Amino acid sequence: MIMSTQQLKYLMALLFIVLLTMASFAYFIILPSEIPLFYSLGRIQDQLAKKEFIFLLPGLSLIFWLVALLFGKTIKDDVVIKLVDLVSFFLIAVLYIILIRTIYLVT
């Protein structure tokens, strides 16, 4: 079975989300009870969140992927589909970088 480039992109994004989730599970055990997750807030105590919030990042990535998949199935304009794919892949990559940065700051 030959996969189209669109299917291959979606599969790669899903693989990236699975890796993000696995990294979250792997580091969940060693993380302290509070982690700096909300960098845009001014005071340090406002930036802290419970370590369970680390699963917010893979959850958001999954939502972005599902929205891109939904747009890919419903909209027939190639330019819009490519734009939505590009934005969703960028957001998934940024969330992965945020996860790595948070883990690096804490450990």
ABEGO torsion letter per residue (X at the ends): XBBBAAAAAAAAAAAAAAAAAAAAAAAAAABBABBBABAABABAAAABBBAAAAAAAAAAAAAAAAAAAAAAAABABAAAAAAAAAAAAAAAAAAAAAAAAAAAAAX
